[in-house]
């Protein structure tokens, strides 16, 4: 059973302790680099099936004459 009062006490105790870890927001450059890397890998993932199918079409039309 969830109890907001108990949860708020637990959160307050966590905030007072020294074990609380903080997060760091990345800079705009790091965010843009992450987006570019994601796009790169997505392009690579879509490129592979296209290359495989184009090689199959090439083999079908040009080598089975």
Secondary structure, DSSP 8 states (H G I E B T S, - for coil): ---HHHHHHHHHHHHHSTT--------HHHHHHHHHHHHHHHHHHHHHHHHHHHHHHHHHHHS--
